[in-house]
Amino acid sequence: MFVCPSFIDAHAHSDLAPFMAEPQPFKLTQGVTTEINGNCGISFAPTDAPAAERLGGALHDVVREVDVRPMGFGEFLDAVRRAGPVNHVAYLVGHGTLRLTANGPGEELAPGALDTMTRLAAESFEAGAVGFSTGLIYPPGCYADLPELQTLARAAAPYGAVYATHMRDEGRRVLDAVDEAVAVARAGRLRLQVSHCKLAGAENHGRAGELLARLEAARRDGVDVLGDQYPYTAAATMLAALLPNSALTGGAADLASRLRDPVFRARLRGQAGRGEPGDGIWGEAQPDGILVTAHADPGVSGRTLAELAGDRDVFEVMCDLVARDPAAGMVIAAMSESDVREIMASPLIGVGSDNALPGPGPVHPRTYGTFPQLLGRYVRELNVLTWPEAIRKATSITAGHFGLHGRGTLLPGSGADAVVFDPATIGHDGTPLDPRAGVTGAMTVLLDGEPVIRDGAYTGQRRGRLLRRPGGRQ
């Protein structure tokens, strides 16, 4: 058996897991005892009533049955602590949420909105946010220009915060997107975390070296940049991400109304095929590689877009699906195996699952198996990484970058978070249609010295802590 520090998920969407009716040990069973939530510009505070309502109706897989209420960031963290998470959790404040609360869903910032955003961000850092995140392909984050993001970075500067970004483009314009992320981080002298590093779309496969070279150049130029990655060739997000940003302004009702207009649909079709920033990700996958995972119509879930379309026009069918349920989710085949391996081999890249919340129906298997998949497939079977390299990526690289003192190592004074597993059998065979396959490897997990997983089984304890930014209100 191997004994090592338990794992840290650099990119999670488990924000609301503590509020679900039953304890959710889906990360503990992977050996994960710490998660960074609030990614992709999506946090569930600070919100007013309209923003909370919009977030509550967002992607099914990250909300589930949880009631989303308006609250300040400190109030939200206090609620998480009281609810009793099963593993340690730290939170970023989302730029998209700040913008939604200060400005609503509109594209242009109203007078004073940016001042409100910076005030709310500062309050969030004071309350304990470890940084701020952006989701620059999703509304309303996609409407932000560089000066807006740099203003927020400067507001984050006094707090030693991290800037974590789902970049504006992960395909054709990926290098421009890296340059933008670096410019934001440099404005506030922030540590930079590039989320779920990838090259999406067949025309961009083979460019992993270019992406890594850009990150290396930024480090040589003085920006403390790292990234994270999930060990799969498929991504997952909302089905509406296939559409250009021009379709997504306003709320769900506005989107559904626009998509019922055949003239508007025709204009979208032409824009979606261009592959430019803001044009959506329609051009990054084939219909048989797009699996609908969550939809208001249960008969749709678990079927590919090609299967649902049959002999009908695929773009029209996709628009119909989004119009009927703007919060629908998908798994989309988008990356090449060779790029996944090359990015994984870089010492600058840690591990992040980009998970959904547990629930019925299909979902990306990364929710249940990211870390066992890394160790079983990419270490033991493919030798992409050595065991020490993989453990570093899953532990100390993320702990250090996010300022999680006492986590990610087994040293005197560290938190007693450890995982014991069998290197000969560790793994996960989940698929989008069967994501809940059990983790193999006879895993035992200690959280603050107490067993929370024994031989792969959850002990039922809620021993997780809320990890606030050092200096944040405790």
Buried (B, 14 or more C-beta within 10 A) or exposed (E): EBEBBBBBBBBBBBBBBBBBEEBBBBBBBBBBBBBBBBBBBBBBBBBBEBBBBBBBBBBBBBBBEBEBBBBBBBBBBBBBBEBBBBBBBBBBBBBBBBBBBBBBBBBEBEEEBBEBBBBBBBBBBBBBBBBBBBBBBBBBBBBBEEEBBBBBBBBBBEBBBBBBBBBBBBBBBBBBBBBBBBBBBBBBBBBBBBBBBBBBBBEBBEBBEEBBEBBBBBBEEEBBBBBBBBBBBBBBBBBBBBBBBBBBBBBBEBBBEBBEEEEBBEBBBEBBEBBEBBBBBBBBBBBEBBBBBBBEEEEBBBBBBBBBBEEEEBBBBBBBBBBBBBBBBBBBBBBBEEBBBBBBBBEBBBBBBBBBBBBEBBBBBBBBBBBBBBBBBBBBEEEBBEEEBBBBBBBBBBBBBBBBEEBBBBEEEBBEBBBBBEEEBBBBBBBBBEBBBBBBBBBBBBBEEEBBBBEBEBBEBBBBBBBBBEEBEE
